[in-house]
Protein backbone atom coordinates (compact mmCIF):
# COMPACT_ATOMS: atom_id res chain seq x y z
CA UNK A 1 0.00 0.00 0.00
CA UNK A 2 1.28 3.48 -0.87
CA UNK A 3 0.32 6.97 0.27
CA UNK A 4 -0.21 7.97 -3.37
CA UNK A 5 -3.68 8.61 -4.79
CA UNK A 6 -5.37 9.45 -8.08
CA UNK A 7 -8.04 12.14 -7.85
CA UNK A 8 -10.80 12.36 -10.45
CA UNK A 9 -12.45 15.70 -11.23
CA UNK A 10 -14.75 16.54 -14.14
CA UNK A 11 -15.20 20.01 -15.64
CA UNK A 12 -17.39 21.42 -18.38
CA UNK A 13 -14.75 22.51 -20.90
CA UNK A 14 -11.08 22.30 -21.84
CA UNK A 15 -10.19 25.84 -20.73
CA UNK A 16 -11.45 25.13 -17.19
CA UNK A 17 -9.54 21.84 -17.26
CA UNK A 18 -6.31 23.57 -18.30
CA UNK A 19 -6.73 26.28 -15.64
CA UNK A 20 -7.18 23.67 -12.90
CA UNK A 21 -4.35 21.45 -14.13
CA UNK A 22 -1.84 24.30 -14.39
CA UNK A 23 -2.70 25.70 -10.97
CA UNK A 24 -2.51 22.33 -9.21
CA UNK A 25 0.82 21.38 -10.78
CA UNK A 26 2.37 24.84 -10.24
CA UNK A 27 1.35 24.76 -6.56
CA UNK A 28 2.80 21.23 -6.29
CA UNK A 29 -0.55 19.86 -5.17
CA UNK A 30 -0.42 17.34 -8.04
CA UNK A 31 2.62 15.84 -9.71
CA UNK A 32 0.73 15.28 -12.95
CA UNK A 33 -2.76 16.00 -14.28
CA UNK A 34 -4.05 14.13 -17.33
CA UNK A 35 -6.91 15.72 -19.29
CA UNK A 36 -9.32 13.34 -21.00
CA UNK A 37 -11.68 15.33 -23.24
CA UNK A 38 -14.94 14.22 -24.77
CA UNK A 39 -16.45 12.11 -22.02
CA UNK A 40 -20.21 11.81 -21.78
CA UNK A 41 -21.60 12.13 -18.27
CA UNK A 42 -25.12 11.15 -17.22
CA UNK A 43 -26.23 12.28 -13.76
CA UNK A 44 -29.08 13.44 -11.57
CA UNK A 45 -29.23 17.20 -10.93
CA UNK A 46 -32.11 19.25 -9.54
CA UNK A 47 -34.59 16.39 -9.87
CA UNK A 48 -33.88 15.37 -13.45
CA UNK A 49 -31.47 13.27 -15.46
CA UNK A 50 -28.90 15.30 -17.39
CA UNK A 51 -26.31 14.43 -20.02
CA UNK A 52 -23.28 16.62 -20.68
CA UNK A 53 -19.94 16.50 -22.42
CA UNK A 54 -17.12 17.00 -19.93
CA UNK A 55 -13.37 16.80 -19.52
CA UNK A 56 -12.03 14.33 -16.96
CA UNK A 57 -8.94 15.30 -14.97
CA UNK A 58 -6.85 12.52 -13.43
CA UNK A 59 -4.48 13.92 -10.82
CA UNK A 60 -1.60 12.00 -9.28
CA UNK A 61 -0.68 13.13 -5.77
CA UNK A 62 -0.28 11.93 -2.18
CA UNK A 63 -2.90 11.63 0.54
CA UNK A 64 -1.40 14.47 2.59
CA UNK A 65 -2.04 16.88 -0.31
CA UNK A 66 -5.74 15.99 -0.66
CA UNK A 67 -7.21 18.74 1.59
CA UNK A 68 -5.20 21.53 -0.06
CA UNK A 69 -5.91 20.15 -3.54
CA UNK A 70 -9.63 19.92 -2.79
CA UNK A 71 -9.63 23.52 -1.53
CA UNK A 72 -7.98 24.73 -4.75
CA UNK A 73 -10.39 22.74 -6.93
CA UNK A 74 -13.36 24.21 -5.05
CA UNK A 75 -11.91 27.73 -5.42
CA UNK A 76 -11.49 27.44 -9.19
CA UNK A 77 -14.33 25.10 -10.18
CA UNK A 78 -17.51 26.42 -11.80
CA UNK A 79 -19.82 23.62 -10.58
CA UNK A 80 -21.87 23.95 -7.38
CA UNK A 81 -20.99 20.35 -6.46
CA UNK A 82 -17.85 19.27 -8.33
CA UNK A 83 -16.76 15.65 -8.46
CA UNK A 84 -13.64 15.24 -6.32
CA UNK A 85 -12.93 11.54 -5.79
CA UNK A 86 -9.68 10.02 -4.54
CA UNK A 87 -8.64 6.44 -5.30
CA UNK A 88 -5.73 4.78 -3.48
CA UNK A 89 -2.78 3.63 -5.57
CA UNK A 90 -2.19 0.22 -4.05
CA UNK A 91 0.90 -0.63 -6.09
CA UNK A 92 2.89 1.09 -8.79
CA UNK A 93 6.25 1.37 -10.45
CA UNK A 94 8.77 2.35 -7.77
CA UNK A 95 10.38 4.88 -10.12
CA UNK A 96 7.03 6.50 -10.93
CA UNK A 97 5.93 6.64 -7.29
CA UNK A 98 9.29 8.21 -6.38
CA UNK A 99 8.83 10.75 -9.19
CA UNK A 100 5.41 11.71 -7.76
CA UNK A 101 7.00 12.20 -4.33
CA UNK A 102 9.82 14.36 -5.71
CA UNK A 103 7.45 16.43 -7.87
CA UNK A 104 5.30 17.34 -4.86
CA UNK A 105 8.19 18.75 -2.81
CA UNK A 106 7.66 22.47 -2.33
CA UNK A 107 11.31 23.37 -1.74
CA UNK A 108 12.36 22.90 -5.36
N, CA, C and O atoms as CSV, one atom per row, in Angstrom:
chain,resi,resn,atom,element,x,y,z
A,1,UNK,N,N,0.857,-1.184,0.000
A,1,UNK,CA,C,0.000,0.000,0.000
A,1,UNK,C,C,0.898,1.241,0.000
A,1,UNK,O,O,1.906,1.290,0.705
A,2,UNK,N,N,0.518,2.240,-0.799
A,2,UNK,CA,C,1.279,3.483,-0.873
A,2,UNK,C,C,0.436,4.627,-0.308
A,2,UNK,O,O,-0.754,4.463,-0.040
A,3,UNK,N,N,1.061,5.765,-0.135
A,3,UNK,CA,C,0.316,6.967,0.270
A,3,UNK,C,C,-0.104,7.786,-0.948
A,3,UNK,O,O,-0.628,8.890,-0.801
A,4,UNK,N,N,0.121,7.259,-2.134
A,4,UNK,CA,C,-0.212,7.970,-3.370
A,4,UNK,C,C,-1.654,7.699,-3.757
A,4,UNK,O,O,-2.187,6.617,-3.509
A,5,UNK,N,N,-2.283,8.704,-4.373
A,5,UNK,CA,C,-3.677,8.611,-4.791
A,5,UNK,C,C,-3.839,9.212,-6.187
A,5,UNK,O,O,-3.011,9.996,-6.651
A,6,UNK,N,N,-4.932,8.819,-6.838
A,6,UNK,CA,C,-5.370,9.453,-8.076
A,6,UNK,C,C,-6.695,10.123,-7.753
A,6,UNK,O,O,-7.597,9.496,-7.198
A,7,UNK,N,N,-6.809,11.390,-8.099
A,7,UNK,CA,C,-8.037,12.140,-7.853
A,7,UNK,C,C,-8.703,12.415,-9.197
A,7,UNK,O,O,-8.066,12.875,-10.145
A,8,UNK,N,N,-10.003,12.119,-9.253
A,8,UNK,CA,C,-10.796,12.365,-10.455
A,8,UNK,C,C,-11.665,13.596,-10.241
A,8,UNK,O,O,-12.343,13.731,-9.223
A,9,UNK,N,N,-11.629,14.490,-11.222
A,9,UNK,CA,C,-12.455,15.699,-11.228
A,9,UNK,C,C,-12.954,15.878,-12.655
A,9,UNK,O,O,-12.191,15.705,-13.606
A,10,UNK,N,N,-14.228,16.225,-12.813
A,10,UNK,CA,C,-14.746,16.545,-14.137
A,10,UNK,C,C,-15.067,18.028,-14.203
A,10,UNK,O,O,-15.474,18.636,-13.213
A,11,UNK,N,N,-14.876,18.604,-15.390
A,11,UNK,CA,C,-15.204,20.006,-15.644
A,11,UNK,C,C,-15.940,20.102,-16.969
A,11,UNK,O,O,-15.963,19.150,-17.749
A,12,UNK,N,N,-16.538,21.252,-17.216
A,12,UNK,CA,C,-17.394,21.421,-18.381
A,12,UNK,C,C,-16.694,21.736,-19.690
A,12,UNK,O,O,-17.299,21.599,-20.753
A,13,UNK,N,N,-15.424,22.158,-19.644
A,13,UNK,CA,C,-14.749,22.506,-20.899
A,13,UNK,C,C,-13.232,22.447,-20.738
A,13,UNK,O,O,-12.717,22.377,-19.622
A,14,UNK,N,N,-12.532,22.477,-21.859
A,14,UNK,CA,C,-11.076,22.305,-21.844
A,14,UNK,C,C,-10.341,23.496,-21.232
A,14,UNK,O,O,-9.269,23.312,-20.655
A,15,UNK,N,N,-10.880,24.700,-21.338
A,15,UNK,CA,C,-10.187,25.844,-20.730
A,15,UNK,C,C,-10.243,25.765,-19.210
A,15,UNK,O,O,-9.260,26.088,-18.543
A,16,UNK,N,N,-11.380,25.338,-18.646
A,16,UNK,CA,C,-11.452,25.134,-17.193
A,16,UNK,C,C,-10.513,24.018,-16.760
A,16,UNK,O,O,-9.872,24.111,-15.714
A,17,UNK,N,N,-10.430,22.961,-17.566
A,17,UNK,CA,C,-9.536,21.845,-17.259
A,17,UNK,C,C,-8.086,22.308,-17.233
A,17,UNK,O,O,-7.339,21.961,-16.319
A,18,UNK,N,N,-7.686,23.086,-18.228
A,18,UNK,CA,C,-6.309,23.572,-18.299
A,18,UNK,C,C,-5.991,24.503,-17.130
A,18,UNK,O,O,-4.904,24.429,-16.557
A,19,UNK,N,N,-6.925,25.372,-16.776
A,19,UNK,CA,C,-6.732,26.276,-15.639
A,19,UNK,C,C,-6.494,25.489,-14.351
A,19,UNK,O,O,-5.562,25.783,-13.602
A,20,UNK,N,N,-7.329,24.499,-14.098
A,20,UNK,CA,C,-7.178,23.672,-12.903
A,20,UNK,C,C,-5.857,22.908,-12.926
A,20,UNK,O,O,-5.114,22.915,-11.944
A,21,UNK,N,N,-5.570,22.255,-14.036
A,21,UNK,CA,C,-4.354,21.447,-14.133
A,21,UNK,C,C,-3.111,22.293,-13.885
A,21,UNK,O,O,-2.242,21.907,-13.102
A,22,UNK,N,N,-3.023,23.429,-14.537
A,22,UNK,CA,C,-1.844,24.300,-14.385
A,22,UNK,C,C,-1.684,24.769,-12.953
A,22,UNK,O,O,-0.581,24.734,-12.408
A,23,UNK,N,N,-2.769,25.205,-12.340
A,23,UNK,CA,C,-2.701,25.699,-10.965
A,23,UNK,C,C,-2.257,24.603,-9.998
A,23,UNK,O,O,-1.409,24.840,-9.137
A,24,UNK,N,N,-2.822,23.415,-10.137
A,24,UNK,CA,C,-2.511,22.326,-9.213
A,24,UNK,C,C,-1.067,21.847,-9.349
A,24,UNK,O,O,-0.422,21.527,-8.350
A,25,UNK,N,N,-0.560,21.799,-10.579
A,25,UNK,CA,C,0.823,21.377,-10.780
A,25,UNK,C,C,1.777,22.478,-10.313
A,25,UNK,O,O,2.764,22.190,-9.636
A,26,UNK,N,N,1.492,23.735,-10.668
A,26,UNK,CA,C,2.365,24.843,-10.240
A,26,UNK,C,C,2.460,24.943,-8.725
A,26,UNK,O,O,3.522,25.257,-8.188
A,27,UNK,N,N,1.362,24.678,-8.036
A,27,UNK,CA,C,1.351,24.756,-6.565
A,27,UNK,C,C,1.842,23.473,-5.914
A,27,UNK,O,O,1.828,23.339,-4.690
A,28,UNK,N,N,2.278,22.527,-6.746
A,28,UNK,CA,C,2.801,21.232,-6.288
A,28,UNK,C,C,1.783,20.451,-5.456
A,28,UNK,O,O,2.141,19.713,-4.538
A,29,UNK,N,N,0.514,20.633,-5.798
A,29,UNK,CA,C,-0.549,19.857,-5.169
A,29,UNK,C,C,-0.784,18.562,-5.941
A,29,UNK,O,O,-1.324,17.601,-5.395
A,30,UNK,N,N,-0.380,18.537,-7.203
A,30,UNK,CA,C,-0.424,17.340,-8.037
A,30,UNK,C,C,0.883,17.250,-8.805
A,30,UNK,O,O,1.413,18.258,-9.273
A,31,UNK,N,N,1.394,16.041,-8.930
A,31,UNK,CA,C,2.620,15.836,-9.709
A,31,UNK,C,C,2.312,15.865,-11.198
A,31,UNK,O,O,3.126,16.312,-12.006
A,32,UNK,N,N,1.127,15.382,-11.549
A,32,UNK,CA,C,0.729,15.276,-12.947
A,32,UNK,C,C,-0.787,15.321,-13.007
A,32,UNK,O,O,-1.468,14.770,-12.142
A,33,UNK,N,N,-1.316,15.983,-14.033
A,33,UNK,CA,C,-2.758,15.998,-14.277
A,33,UNK,C,C,-2.979,15.635,-15.744
A,33,UNK,O,O,-2.519,16.337,-16.644
A,34,UNK,N,N,-3.682,14.541,-15.970
A,34,UNK,CA,C,-4.051,14.133,-17.326
A,34,UNK,C,C,-5.439,14.677,-17.633
A,34,UNK,O,O,-6.338,14.611,-16.794
A,35,UNK,N,N,-5.611,15.216,-18.839
A,35,UNK,CA,C,-6.906,15.721,-19.288
A,35,UNK,C,C,-7.462,14.761,-20.337
A,35,UNK,O,O,-6.817,14.479,-21.347
A,36,UNK,N,N,-8.661,14.272,-20.077
A,36,UNK,CA,C,-9.316,13.342,-21.001
A,36,UNK,C,C,-10.580,14.023,-21.520
A,36,UNK,O,O,-11.608,14.010,-20.842
A,37,UNK,N,N,-10.519,14.617,-22.714
A,37,UNK,CA,C,-11.678,15.335,-23.243
A,37,UNK,C,C,-12.719,14.391,-23.819
A,37,UNK,O,O,-12.447,13.216,-24.067
A,38,UNK,N,N,-13.911,14.924,-24.028
A,38,UNK,CA,C,-14.938,14.215,-24.773
A,38,UNK,C,C,-15.638,13.089,-24.044
A,38,UNK,O,O,-16.122,12.156,-24.683
A,39,UNK,N,N,-15.706,13.148,-22.723
A,39,UNK,CA,C,-16.453,12.107,-22.021
A,39,UNK,C,C,-17.913,12.526,-21.908
A,39,UNK,O,O,-18.222,13.709,-21.768
A,40,UNK,N,N,-18.786,11.563,-21.970
A,40,UNK,CA,C,-20.213,11.813,-21.783
A,40,UNK,C,C,-20.581,11.450,-20.354
A,40,UNK,O,O,-20.295,10.341,-19.901
A,41,UNK,N,N,-21.206,12.365,-19.649
A,41,UNK,CA,C,-21.603,12.130,-18.266
A,41,UNK,C,C,-23.119,12.204,-18.147
A,41,UNK,O,O,-23.745,13.159,-18.608
A,42,UNK,N,N,-23.697,11.188,-17.527
A,42,UNK,CA,C,-25.124,11.150,-17.215
A,42,UNK,C,C,-25.251,11.218,-15.712
A,42,UNK,O,O,-24.555,10.493,-15.000
A,43,UNK,N,N,-26.138,12.087,-15.206
A,43,UNK,CA,C,-26.229,12.279,-13.765
A,43,UNK,C,C,-27.563,12.925,-13.394
A,43,UNK,O,O,-28.236,13.544,-14.217
A,44,UNK,N,N,-27.912,12.753,-12.126
A,44,UNK,CA,C,-29.083,13.442,-11.573
A,44,UNK,C,C,-28.672,14.823,-11.094
A,44,UNK,O,O,-27.657,14.972,-10.412
A,45,UNK,N,N,-29.463,15.844,-11.450
A,45,UNK,CA,C,-29.233,17.204,-10.929
A,45,UNK,C,C,-30.571,17.925,-10.900
A,45,UNK,O,O,-31.295,17.971,-11.894
A,46,UNK,N,N,-30.879,18.481,-9.745
A,46,UNK,CA,C,-32.107,19.248,-9.540
A,46,UNK,C,C,-33.341,18.478,-10.016
A,46,UNK,O,O,-34.203,19.026,-10.704
A,47,UNK,N,N,-33.410,17.200,-9.639
A,47,UNK,CA,C,-34.586,16.391,-9.874
A,47,UNK,C,C,-34.762,15.811,-11.257
A,47,UNK,O,O,-35.805,15.228,-11.555
A,48,UNK,N,N,-33.752,15.960,-12.120
A,48,UNK,CA,C,-33.883,15.372,-13.449
A,48,UNK,C,C,-32.553,14.792,-13.916
A,48,UNK,O,O,-31.484,15.148,-13.420
A,49,UNK,N,N,-32.654,13.892,-14.881
A,49,UNK,CA,C,-31.472,13.270,-15.462
A,49,UNK,C,C,-30.903,14.197,-16.523
A,49,UNK,O,O,-31.626,14.690,-17.389
A,50,UNK,N,N,-29.607,14.427,-16.444
A,50,UNK,CA,C,-28.900,15.299,-17.391
A,50,UNK,C,C,-27.807,14.508,-18.097
A,50,UNK,O,O,-27.316,13.503,-17.583
A,51,UNK,N,N,-27.438,14.981,-19.281
A,51,UNK,CA,C,-26.307,14.427,-20.016
A,51,UNK,C,C,-25.485,15.601,-20.533
A,51,UNK,O,O,-26.012,16.517,-21.164
A,52,UNK,N,N,-24.172,15.557,-20.252
A,52,UNK,CA,C,-23.276,16.623,-20.683
A,52,UNK,C,C,-21.969,16.040,-21.183
A,52,UNK,O,O,-21.579,14.930,-20.818
A,53,UNK,N,N,-21.306,16.809,-22.022
A,53,UNK,CA,C,-19.940,16.499,-22.424
A,53,UNK,C,C,-19.016,17.191,-21.435
A,53,UNK,O,O,-19.188,18.373,-21.137
A,54,UNK,N,N,-18.038,16.456,-20.928
A,54,UNK,CA,C,-17.125,16.999,-19.934
A,54,UNK,C,C,-15.691,16.604,-20.257
A,54,UNK,O,O,-15.426,15.819,-21.168
A,55,UNK,N,N,-14.782,17.171,-19.485
A,55,UNK,CA,C,-13.370,16.801,-19.520
A,55,UNK,C,C,-13.057,16.177,-18.164
A,55,UNK,O,O,-13.383,16.746,-17.122
A,56,UNK,N,N,-12.427,15.010,-18.182
A,56,UNK,CA,C,-12.025,14.333,-16.956
A,56,UNK,C,C,-10.576,14.671,-16.656
A,56,UNK,O,O,-9.715,14.563,-17.528
A,57,UNK,N,N,-10.307,15.076,-15.430
A,57,UNK,CA,C,-8.941,15.304,-14.966
A,57,UNK,C,C,-8.557,14.160,-14.048
A,57,UNK,O,O,-9.302,13.817,-13.129
A,58,UNK,N,N,-7.392,13.566,-14.295
A,58,UNK,CA,C,-6.847,12.515,-13.433
A,58,UNK,C,C,-5.557,13.065,-12.825
A,58,UNK,O,O,-4.574,13.305,-13.527
A,59,UNK,N,N,-5.583,13.257,-11.512
A,59,UNK,CA,C,-4.485,13.922,-10.818
A,59,UNK,C,C,-3.727,12.929,-9.951
A,59,UNK,O,O,-4.333,12.217,-9.150
A,60,UNK,N,N,-2.412,12.874,-10.102
A,60,UNK,CA,C,-1.595,12.004,-9.276
A,60,UNK,C,C,-0.955,12.841,-8.173
A,60,UNK,O,O,-0.301,13.851,-8.433
A,61,UNK,N,N,-1.163,12.389,-6.923
A,61,UNK,CA,C,-0.681,13.132,-5.768
A,61,UNK,C,C,-0.524,12.186,-4.586
A,61,UNK,O,O,-0.556,10.966,-4.753
A,62,UNK,N,N,-0.355,12.742,-3.402
A,62,UNK,CA,C,-0.278,11.930,-2.179
A,62,UNK,C,C,-1.429,12.316,-1.251
A,62,UNK,O,O,-2.001,13.400,-1.362
A,63,UNK,N,N,-1.749,11.419,-0.349
A,63,UNK,CA,C,-2.900,11.632,0.536
A,63,UNK,C,C,-2.770,12.920,1.348
A,63,UNK,O,O,-3.771,13.593,1.595
A,64,UNK,N,N,-1.564,13.268,1.762
A,64,UNK,CA,C,-1.398,14.466,2.588
A,64,UNK,C,C,-1.651,15.761,1.816
A,64,UNK,O,O,-1.767,16.823,2.427
A,65,UNK,N,N,-1.737,15.695,0.507
A,65,UNK,CA,C,-2.035,16.879,-0.313
A,65,UNK,C,C,-3.533,17.018,-0.619
A,65,UNK,O,O,-3.956,18.026,-1.184
A,66,UNK,N,N,-4.342,16.000,-0.245
A,66,UNK,CA,C,-5.741,15.995,-0.658
A,66,UNK,C,C,-6.498,17.240,-0.206
A,66,UNK,O,O,-7.167,17.870,-1.025
A,67,UNK,N,N,-6.416,17.612,1.062
A,67,UNK,CA,C,-7.208,18.739,1.588
A,67,UNK,C,C,-6.875,20.038,0.854
A,67,UNK,O,O,-7.779,20.791,0.490
A,68,UNK,N,N,-5.597,20.304,0.637
A,68,UNK,CA,C,-5.199,21.532,-0.062
A,68,UNK,C,C,-5.620,21.474,-1.529
A,68,UNK,O,O,-6.052,22.481,-2.089
A,69,UNK,N,N,-5.497,20.301,-2.154
A,69,UNK,CA,C,-5.914,20.151,-3.542
A,69,UNK,C,C,-7.422,20.355,-3.660
A,69,UNK,O,O,-7.887,21.060,-4.556
A,70,UNK,N,N,-8.177,19.744,-2.762
A,70,UNK,CA,C,-9.629,19.918,-2.786
A,70,UNK,C,C,-10.007,21.395,-2.629
A,70,UNK,O,O,-10.897,21.883,-3.327
A,71,UNK,N,N,-9.354,22.091,-1.739
A,71,UNK,CA,C,-9.629,23.518,-1.526
A,71,UNK,C,C,-9.382,24.321,-2.803
A,71,UNK,O,O,-10.170,25.203,-3.145
A,72,UNK,N,N,-8.297,24.020,-3.503
A,72,UNK,CA,C,-7.976,24.730,-4.746
A,72,UNK,C,C,-8.983,24.396,-5.847
A,72,UNK,O,O,-9.392,25.276,-6.604
A,73,UNK,N,N,-9.379,23.135,-5.937
A,73,UNK,CA,C,-10.388,22.745,-6.932
A,73,UNK,C,C,-11.685,23.500,-6.648
A,73,UNK,O,O,-12.288,24.060,-7.564
A,74,UNK,N,N,-12.112,23.517,-5.402
A,74,UNK,CA,C,-13.359,24.210,-5.054
A,74,UNK,C,C,-13.272,25.707,-5.343
A,74,UNK,O,O,-14.264,26.321,-5.734
A,75,UNK,N,N,-12.095,26.296,-5.155
A,75,UNK,CA,C,-11.906,27.726,-5.416
A,75,UNK,C,C,-12.049,28.042,-6.900
A,75,UNK,O,O,-12.617,29.071,-7.267
A,76,UNK,N,N,-11.536,27.157,-7.755
A,76,UNK,CA,C,-11.495,27.440,-9.187
A,76,UNK,C,C,-12.646,26.832,-9.985
A,76,UNK,O,O,-12.899,27.253,-11.114
A,77,UNK,N,N,-13.335,25.867,-9.428
A,77,UNK,CA,C,-14.333,25.098,-10.183
A,77,UNK,C,C,-15.623,25.887,-10.361
A,77,UNK,O,O,-16.023,26.648,-9.480
A,78,UNK,N,N,-16.268,25.701,-11.505
A,78,UNK,CA,C,-17.513,26.423,-11.797
A,78,UNK,C,C,-18.761,25.679,-11.329
A,78,UNK,O,O,-19.836,26.276,-11.271
A,79,UNK,N,N,-18.651,24.398,-10.995
A,79,UNK,CA,C,-19.818,23.624,-10.576
A,79,UNK,C,C,-20.152,23.881,-9.112
A,79,UNK,O,O,-19.260,24.133,-8.302
A,80,UNK,N,N,-21.440,23.818,-8.773
A,80,UNK,CA,C,-21.874,23.947,-7.379
A,80,UNK,C,C,-21.408,22.757,-6.540
A,80,UNK,O,O,-21.056,22.906,-5.370
A,81,UNK,N,N,-21.411,21.578,-7.158
A,81,UNK,CA,C,-20.988,20.352,-6.464
A,81,UNK,C,C,-20.047,19.578,-7.394
A,81,UNK,O,O,-20.474,18.642,-8.070
A,82,UNK,N,N,-18.769,19.968,-7.428
A,82,UNK,CA,C,-17.851,19.269,-8.330
A,82,UNK,C,C,-17.509,17.868,-7.829
A,82,UNK,O,O,-17.458,17.606,-6.628
A,83,UNK,N,N,-17.279,16.986,-8.786
A,83,UNK,CA,C,-16.763,15.651,-8.458
A,83,UNK,C,C,-15.317,15.797,-8.009
A,83,UNK,O,O,-14.491,16.350,-8.735
A,84,UNK,N,N,-15.013,15.306,-6.822
A,84,UNK,CA,C,-13.636,15.244,-6.320
A,84,UNK,C,C,-13.529,13.899,-5.611
A,84,UNK,O,O,-13.937,13.766,-4.457
A,85,UNK,N,N,-12.979,12.902,-6.301
A,85,UNK,CA,C,-12.931,11.539,-5.790
A,85,UNK,C,C,-11.484,11.068,-5.783
A,85,UNK,O,O,-10.787,11.172,-6.792
A,86,UNK,N,N,-11.036,10.553,-4.651
A,86,UNK,CA,C,-9.682,10.020,-4.544
A,86,UNK,C,C,-9.714,8.500,-4.512
A,86,UNK,O,O,-10.544,7.897,-3.832
A,87,UNK,N,N,-8.794,7.887,-5.260
A,87,UNK,CA,C,-8.644,6.444,-5.304
A,87,UNK,C,C,-7.211,6.114,-4.903
A,87,UNK,O,O,-6.264,6.692,-5.436
A,88,UNK,N,N,-7.055,5.189,-3.969
A,88,UNK,CA,C,-5.735,4.784,-3.482
A,88,UNK,C,C,-4.956,4.066,-4.578
A,88,UNK,O,O,-5.505,3.217,-5.281
A,89,UNK,N,N,-3.678,4.406,-4.725
A,89,UNK,CA,C,-2.775,3.632,-5.574
A,89,UNK,C,C,-2.186,2.548,-4.685
A,89,UNK,O,O,-1.354,2.823,-3.821
A,90,UNK,N,N,-2.620,1.332,-4.901
A,90,UNK,CA,C,-2.192,0.221,-4.052
A,90,UNK,C,C,-0.756,-0.167,-4.359
A,90,UNK,O,O,0.054,-0.344,-3.450
A,91,UNK,N,N,-0.446,-0.296,-5.630
A,91,UNK,CA,C,0.899,-0.626,-6.091
A,91,UNK,C,C,1.206,0.211,-7.317
A,91,UNK,O,O,0.301,0.706,-7.989
A,92,UNK,N,N,2.482,0.366,-7.601
A,92,UNK,CA,C,2.889,1.089,-8.794
A,92,UNK,C,C,4.380,0.956,-9.007
A,92,UNK,O,O,5.105,0.477,-8.135
A,93,UNK,N,N,4.826,1.375,-10.153
A,93,UNK,CA,C,6.255,1.369,-10.449
A,93,UNK,C,C,6.987,2.205,-9.404
A,93,UNK,O,O,6.617,3.351,-9.149
A,94,UNK,N,N,8.014,1.636,-8.807
A,94,UNK,CA,C,8.768,2.347,-7.771
A,94,UNK,C,C,9.322,3.672,-8.310
A,94,UNK,O,O,9.280,4.692,-7.622
A,95,UNK,N,N,9.836,3.651,-9.531
A,95,UNK,CA,C,10.382,4.876,-10.118
A,95,UNK,C,C,9.307,5.943,-10.287
A,95,UNK,O,O,9.545,7.120,-10.017
A,96,UNK,N,N,8.115,5.526,-10.738
A,96,UNK,CA,C,7.034,6.496,-10.932
A,96,UNK,C,C,6.540,7.046,-9.596
A,96,UNK,O,O,6.313,8.249,-9.469
A,97,UNK,N,N,6.372,6.185,-8.611
A,97,UNK,CA,C,5.931,6.643,-7.285
A,97,UNK,C,C,6.954,7.591,-6.671
A,97,UNK,O,O,6.583,8.575,-6.031
A,98,UNK,N,N,8.238,7.303,-6.861
A,98,UNK,CA,C,9.286,8.214,-6.380
A,98,UNK,C,C,9.229,9.545,-7.113
A,98,UNK,O,O,9.441,10.596,-6.508
A,99,UNK,N,N,8.944,9.510,-8.414
A,99,UNK,CA,C,8.828,10.752,-9.186
A,99,UNK,C,C,7.663,11.600,-8.662
A,99,UNK,O,O,7.794,12.818,-8.541
A,100,UNK,N,N,6.533,10.970,-8.351
A,100,UNK,CA,C,5.407,11.712,-7.762
A,100,UNK,C,C,5.870,12.400,-6.492
A,100,UNK,O,O,5.636,13.594,-6.308
A,101,UNK,N,N,6.524,11.655,-5.618
A,101,UNK,CA,C,7.003,12.201,-4.332
A,101,UNK,C,C,7.917,13.402,-4.551
A,101,UNK,O,O,7.746,14.439,-3.910
A,102,UNK,N,N,8.881,13.268,-5.448
A,102,UNK,CA,C,9.824,14.358,-5.712
A,102,UNK,C,C,9.121,15.562,-6.326
A,102,UNK,O,O,9.463,16.700,-6.005
A,103,UNK,N,N,8.161,15.337,-7.188
A,103,UNK,CA,C,7.450,16.426,-7.869
A,103,UNK,C,C,6.572,17.238,-6.922
A,103,UNK,O,O,6.257,18.393,-7.205
A,104,UNK,N,N,6.180,16.645,-5.811
A,104,UNK,CA,C,5.300,17.338,-4.862
A,104,UNK,C,C,6.073,18.148,-3.831
A,104,UNK,O,O,5.472,18.901,-3.065
A,105,UNK,N,N,7.384,18.009,-3.799
A,105,UNK,CA,C,8.188,18.753,-2.813
A,105,UNK,C,C,8.153,20.240,-3.133
A,105,UNK,O,O,8.413,20.651,-4.264
A,106,UNK,N,N,7.833,21.028,-2.139
A,106,UNK,CA,C,7.659,22.470,-2.330
A,106,UNK,C,C,8.962,23.248,-2.319
A,106,UNK,O,O,8.981,24.415,-2.712
A,107,UNK,N,N,10.041,22.640,-1.883
A,107,UNK,CA,C,11.305,23.366,-1.737
A,107,UNK,C,C,12.177,23.294,-2.989
A,107,UNK,O,O,13.387,23.505,-2.916
A,108,UNK,N,N,11.572,23.001,-4.126
A,108,UNK,CA,C,12.355,22.896,-5.363
A,108,UNK,C,C,12.359,24.203,-6.113
A,108,UNK,O,O,12.968,24.302,-7.178
